[in-house]
Amino acid sequence: MSTKETSPTVSNAPVIRSDVPGSFSWGVFHERHPKLVRQVLDALPYGPAERAAVERLLEESTGGVLEPLQEEAADVAQWREWGAGRWGRPWGEAPFLWAESYFYRRLLEAIGYFRPGAWRGIDPFAPFKDAELAGSAVDDELAALSRLDGLPETRRAAALLSSALWGNRADLSFGITADATGTAAADLVADDSATLWSELERAHGGQVCVVADNAGRELLPDLVLIDHLLAGGLAAQVVLYVKPQPYYVSDATTADVLAALDRLRTAPAPAAGAIGGRLWRAMNDGALVVRTHAFFCAPLPFHAMPADLRAELAAATMTILKGDLNYRRLVGDRLWPPTTPFGDTVRHFPSPVAALRTLKSEVVVGLTPATVTRLDDTATPWRTDGRHALIQVAARP
């Protein structure tokens, strides 16, 4: 996988870094990561060696320089290529996307995820994912699925899309009413949902790829939306892409998909159980395929994806990217003017593409000048506080 940026749309928009005190990206390393480290060390009974290694990583990433992986790491050669020219330099000088990805790779190394021993293959974030999936809020949301069955098809589809967009926002479960949908719409900074549905209808019965974001409570509405695409014939096959290893705390892996599917199948709510059963059978017969690729844990934007993954996605009638990190990788983690057309930043992508994303980082494109002015006038951190969302689509001409 090359680190060269080959996108024709790469511009002079500055790459986001984390070396500006007080910036959002600086806060991730100096405020969010220290809290995360405490939570990880409290969640599982790691021994002295693992705990000391995690503490060293935290110290290095907040005030030290980038150190390469140990020689015995299986992916050391790949990471040395990705980090060429960066080793020995401060973490904050690396692109934020790169440095944040490397932090999670090093965290797995520190707790022994890849090394032979007792902690090999143990997901350090599993306690958080499991607790969320087992929570009573999930029971309520799955029970609310039955209330969608009587809705007109267009309203039901809109509710399922909104649930997948907002994930675990407490007031936007599967029990969305007309009023709740209106509330959600007011918080959308861009809404290409009509284009999304029309494109899926136009390519009726093709292959739809879904690149997952978070596990647990946020993965459930993704699976329900996938069931809707398959049951309604909008997709003959859905390929669900997940991470090959734990990443960014809550990112979904194959194990997380199985846990969410089991949560659906065993739910006391009949509608949820029926969806879980259909998805199980869809996996049996190949209508739903779960795939992964090492590139999904790479520290690079999507325009640098390798040829084999590009070929897979090129076969899709539509690729739906979930979440903030996938958005950053799609458009490039840069300080674009927010009115930069979405389509101009995603021409590199090998298929028509849709982004479903709540705003939790600084990068955003495709907004109207009036929307930017309205949001800026609120004097709130609207780009990063998770209160706003977008649905953006770049269709094939």
N, C-alpha and C positions, 0 to 999 in steps of 0.2 A: 504494500500500500504506500503510495507516494505521498509525501507531504506537500508537493507542489500544488499551488492554487491555480487551477486551470480554467476556472469559470470565466466565460466572456463578460460576466457582469461584475467581476471584482473591480471595485472603484477606489477612489481616494477616501471613502468613508473610513475613519480610523477604527482599527481593531480594538475591541474592548480589552483593557488590562485591569489588574487589581492593585496597582501601585499608587493610586490617588487616595490618600486618607479621607474618610468620610463618604467615599463613593459606595454604591451598592456592592460592586464586586469586591472592594476592599473589605466591606463588612462581612461578606461570605467567609473570607479567610480568617478574619480577626475576631469575629463575633459568632457567626453560625457554626463554623467548624469546631471551635473549642467546646461549644455546647454539645455538638454531635459526638465528639470524642468522649465526653463524660457519659452520655447516654449509652454509647456502645460498650464502654467498659463496665457500666452498671448492669447492662442487660444480660451479660453472660459471664460466667466465672473464669475469665482468662487468668492465666498464671503470670508470675512476675516477668518472664521474658517477653510475653506478648504485650503486657501493659507498658513495659519500658519502651518497647519498639514503637508503640502508638504515641507515647509521650514525645519521643524523639522526632517522629514525623510532624507532630503539631509544632514543636519548636522550630524545626527546619522550615516548614511551610509558612510560618508567620514572621521569621526574622533571619532565615538562613538562605542558602543557595541551593539550586536544584542539583540533586545527586542522582546518578543513574541507578537502575536496578542492579541487584547483585548478579554476578556472572552465572550463577546456577539457575536463574529464572528462565523459564522456557521461552518467554517472549522478550528476552533482553535485547536481542538483535533488532527486533522490530521497534522497540521503544528508543533504542539508541539512534536509529534512523529518524524517527519522529522528532527526537529532541536534539538533533544535530545543530550545534551552534548555541544551544541553550544551557548545557551542563556547566555548572560552576557559576551561573549568573543568578541574581535574585529571582525568587518565584514571581514576584510582581511584574517583572519585565516580560514574562511570557504571556501570550494571549490568554485571557481569562478562561475561555473554553478549553484550551490545552491544559492549563495549570489545574483547573478543577477536575478534569478527567484523570490527570496523573495523580492527584491527591487520592482519589478513590482506588486507583490501581495500587498505590503504595499502602493504603490502609489495609487492603486485602493481604498484601505481603506481610505487613506488620503482625496481623493476627493469625498468620499461619494458614491462610486459606489454600494456598498452592503447595505448601511444603508437606512432605510425608510426616504424619503424626496425627495426634488426636483431633486437631482443629481443621484438618484438611477437608475442604468442601462444605464447611459449616458457614451458612449465611449469617453474617454479623447483624443483619437487619431483620432477620426472621422474627424475632420477638415483637418488633413494631408492626410488621405486616400481619402476623397472626392475631395480635390483639385487635387490630382494626377490623379484620375480616370477621372476627367472632363477636363483635360488639352488637348491642341491642339495636343500634341505629340501622344496622344492615337488615335485621329482621323486619323492621318497620318499612324500609324501602322495598324489600322483596314482596312484602304483603301488598304494597301499593301497586304492584304490577297488574294485579287483577282489575284495578280501576281504569286501566288504559284500554282494556279489551272492548269496551263499549263506545270508545271515541271514534269519530270519523277517521278514515285512514290518514288523511293529511295531518290532522291534529295529533294522532298517535305517533306518526313518523316525526313530527316536530318535537314532541315530548321526549322521544327516545334520543334524538340528536342533541337536544338541550341537556339531557342527563349525561350523555357521553362527553359533552363539551365542558360542563361545570364540575364533573367528577364528584367530589365529596362535599360540595357546598351544601350546607345543612338545609337550606330552605328550597332546594331544587332537586328533590328526590324523584323517583318514578311517579310519585303522586302529583305531578305538575297539573295545575288547573289552568284555565284561561288567564286568570289573574296572575298566577305565578309565572306563566310564560311571558306575560307582558312585563313583569319586573325584570326577568332575565334579559329580554330584548332591550330594555333601557340601559343595561350595562354592557351591551355589545358595542364595541368600537368599530367593528366592520362585520357585515353580515352577508355572506354570499351563499346562504343556505339554499335559496331558490336555484342558484346555478348548480350547486352540488347535486340536488335531487334531479334536476333536468339532465345533467350529464350522466348520472347513473341510469336514468330511464333511457337515454339515447344509446348507451352501451349495454342495454338490458341483457343479462345472462352471461356476462364476461367474468373475468377474474379481477377481484378487488383485493388489493393489499392494504393491510392495516398495520402501521408501525406503532406498537403499544408504548405507553408511558408508564404510569404507576401501577403497582399491584394493589391487592386488597380491595377496599371499598371503591376505588376508582376504576378498577379493571372490570367490575361487574357490569356497569352500564355499557362498556365497550363490547362485552360478550353479548349482551341483550341486543345492541345495535347490529352486531354481526348476525345474530339469529334473524333479525328483521330483514336484513339484506338477502339472506339465503331463503327464508320462508316466502318472501314476496317475489323471488325470482330476479331481483335486481343484480344479484351475483350468482353465477353457477358455482363459483368457488371463491372462498376467502382465504387468503394467506395471512396469518397473524405472525408478525415478527416481534420477537422478544430479545432481551439481552442474554448473552451466553454466560454471564456471571453476575453476581450482585453488583449494583452500580447506583450511585446517587441516592442512596438510602432506600428508596421505595420502588425503584424501577423493576418492572415485571420480568421474571424468568419463566422458563417452562414449568418449574415447580409451582410458581405462583398462579399460572394459568390453571393447572390441575386443581389447586386448592380452591380457586374461585369457581371453577366448574363443579366441584364437589359441593360447594356451598349452595349453588343453585339447585343441583339435583336433589339435595337432602332437605331443602327448605320446606317448612310446613305449608307455605303458600302454594296452592296448586299451579298458578300461572308460572311462578319461578321454577317449580319442579318440571313443568312441561318444557320450558325453555332449556333447562339443563339437560333433559333427556334428548331433545332434538340436537343440541350441540354435541353431545356425546356420540350420537349416531352419525352426525356429520363428520366427526373425526374418524370414526370407523370406516366410512365409505369415501373419505378423501375430499369431501366438500369443504371441510375446514381443516386446514393444514397449519401446524405451528412450526415455524422455522426460526433460525437464529443465524448470526454471522458475526465474526470477530470485529468487523468494522463498527458495529453498533456500540462498542466500548472503546472506539478509537477517539483520539483527541482532535478530530478533524471535522470540518464542515462536509456536508453531503456532496458538494461538487468534486470532492477528492475520493469518492467511493471507488472501490476496485471494480474491474471489468465484470467479474462474475456476478456481483451483486447488482450492478447496473443492468446486466442482461436479464436478471430475474425480474426486476422492477419494470423494465421496459415492456414486459409481457402483460402488464396490468392495464385494464381499462381505466382504473383510477387507483391512486395510492392516497390513503388517508393517514396523515401524520398527527399523532396525539401529543399534546403537552408542550411545555415551554422549552425543554432541552431540544426536542426534535425541531422546533421552530427556529431556534438559534442555529442549529446545524443546517437547516434548509436555506435560510436567507443569508447566512453568514453572521457571525457574532460581532457585528460592527455598529458603530453609532451612525446609522443611516439617518438622513432627514426622514421623519416619520411619514412624509407624503410621497416618498419614493414608491413607484408602482410595485405592487407585489409581484406581478408577472415578470417585471424586469429582473428581479433578484432570483427567480427560480427557473429561468430558461434552461439551466444546466440539467434539470431533473429529467430522468428518462421516461416518465409517464405523466399524464395529467395528474395534478396533485392538489389535495385539499389539506389545510391546516386547521385543526381544532385546538385552541390554545387559550388558557387563562394567562394573563400577563403577570409574570413573576420575575422578569429581568428587564434590562434597559432597552434591548433591541426591539424595534417595531417598525413595520413598513405598511404601505397601503392605506393610510388614513387620509381623509379629506382635510383640507385646511380648516374648515369649520369645526370638525371634530377635535383636531389638535388644539385649537384655540379654546374650545369649551373645556377640555380636560385640563389644559394648563391653567385656566382661570380658577380651577378648584383649589389650587395651591396644595395639592395632595400628591403623594408619590404614586400616581396612577399607573405608571409603567411597571411597578414592582410589587404592589400591595395585594395582588390576586383578586381584586374586586371587579375587574373588567376582563372581557374575553373577546375573541374574534373567531370568525369562520371566514377563511379566505380560500379561494379556488383559482387555480390556473388551468384552464381547460385547453384541450388540443384544438387548434384552429379547424 
